[in-house]
Amino acid sequence: MRRHRRVIVQRRTQRKVCAPATANELNRSPDPRHHGPVARELTAIALAEARGYEVLRYGWPDMLLYRASDKKAVFLEVKSPTDKVNNYQRRMHQVLKELGLNVQVFTIK
């Protein structure tokens, strides 16, 4: 069993992930490695950035509180007393607030 795992790890490290330039190239590519989810995600990111979008993948708040009765929503970031908001979270909170969304940081004591 152990020997088999080593072979898989070696094969994974030898793989090369190449993202095609456009979504059409991704669908027409004869190389099956280009059809994996990582390659598609990298292609989508590259296309979005080429069109001037900022891609925010990290820093999302921990939870969304939603009350259906009055259609109120709050993004909530929960922190311990020693934990701080990192740069990814700070940028995400800034963008969400610019969009008019309510973002709160709650520190548990």
C-alpha positions as CSV (number, residue, x, y, z in Angstrom):
1,M,0.0,0.0,0.0
2,R,2.8,2.4,0.9
3,R,4.6,1.8,-2.4
4,H,1.4,2.6,-4.4
5,R,1.0,5.9,-2.6
6,R,4.5,7.0,-3.5
7,V,3.8,6.4,-7.2
8,I,0.7,8.5,-7.1
9,V,2.6,11.4,-5.4
10,Q,5.4,11.2,-7.9
11,R,2.9,11.3,-10.8
12,R,1.1,14.3,-9.3
13,T,4.3,16.3,-8.9
14,Q,5.2,15.6,-12.6
15,R,1.9,17.0,-13.9
16,K,1.9,20.4,-15.4
17,V,-1.2,22.6,-15.2
18,C,-1.5,25.0,-18.1
19,A,-4.4,27.4,-18.4
20,P,-5.5,28.2,-21.9
21,A,-6.0,31.9,-22.9
22,T,-9.8,31.8,-23.4
23,A,-12.8,29.7,-22.5
24,N,-13.2,28.5,-26.1
25,E,-9.6,27.2,-26.1
26,L,-10.4,25.4,-22.9
27,N,-13.4,23.5,-24.4
28,R,-11.4,22.6,-27.6
29,S,-8.2,21.6,-26.0
30,P,-7.2,18.0,-26.9
31,D,-5.1,17.7,-23.8
32,P,-7.3,16.2,-21.0
33,R,-5.3,18.0,-18.3
34,H,-6.8,21.3,-19.5
35,H,-10.3,20.1,-18.6
36,G,-9.8,19.8,-14.9
37,P,-11.5,22.1,-12.4
38,V,-8.2,23.8,-11.5
39,A,-7.5,24.8,-15.1
40,R,-11.1,26.0,-15.6
41,E,-10.9,28.1,-12.4
42,L,-7.5,29.6,-13.5
43,T,-8.9,30.4,-16.9
44,A,-12.0,32.1,-15.4
45,I,-9.7,34.2,-13.1
46,A,-7.5,35.2,-16.0
47,L,-10.4,36.2,-18.1
48,A,-12.0,38.2,-15.3
49,E,-8.7,40.0,-14.5
50,A,-8.2,40.7,-18.2
51,R,-11.6,42.5,-18.2
52,G,-10.6,44.7,-15.3
53,Y,-12.3,42.8,-12.4
54,E,-10.6,42.2,-9.1
55,V,-10.9,38.6,-8.1
56,L,-11.5,38.2,-4.4
57,R,-11.2,34.5,-3.3
58,Y,-10.1,34.9,0.3
59,G,-11.3,36.9,3.3
60,W,-15.0,36.1,3.1
61,P,-16.8,36.7,6.4
62,D,-17.5,33.6,8.6
63,M,-21.2,33.7,8.2
64,L,-24.2,35.5,6.7
65,L,-27.0,36.2,9.2
66,Y,-30.4,36.6,7.4
67,R,-33.8,37.5,8.8
68,A,-36.6,36.8,6.3
69,S,-39.2,38.8,8.2
70,D,-37.6,42.1,7.3
71,K,-35.2,40.9,4.7
72,K,-32.2,42.0,6.7
73,A,-28.7,40.5,6.1
74,V,-25.5,41.0,8.0
75,F,-22.1,39.5,7.1
76,L,-20.4,38.5,10.4
77,E,-16.7,37.9,11.0
78,V,-16.1,36.2,14.4
79,K,-12.8,36.7,16.1
80,S,-11.2,35.5,19.3
81,P,-9.7,38.1,21.7
82,T,-6.2,37.5,20.3
83,D,-7.3,37.2,16.6
84,K,-7.2,40.1,14.2
85,V,-8.7,40.9,10.8
86,N,-6.1,40.1,8.1
87,N,-5.5,42.0,4.9
88,Y,-7.6,39.7,2.8
89,Q,-10.5,40.1,5.2
90,R,-10.0,43.8,5.4
91,R,-10.2,44.2,1.6
92,M,-13.3,41.9,1.4
93,H,-15.1,43.9,4.1
94,Q,-14.2,47.1,2.3
95,V,-15.7,45.8,-1.0
96,L,-18.8,44.4,0.7
97,K,-19.4,47.8,2.4
98,E,-18.9,49.7,-0.9
99,L,-21.7,47.5,-2.3
100,G,-23.9,48.7,0.5
101,L,-23.8,45.5,2.5
102,N,-23.6,45.4,6.3
103,V,-20.4,43.8,7.6
104,Q,-19.7,43.4,11.3
105,V,-16.7,42.0,13.2
106,F,-17.7,40.2,16.5
107,T,-15.0,39.5,19.1
108,I,-15.8,36.7,21.5
109,K,-14.5,37.5,25.0
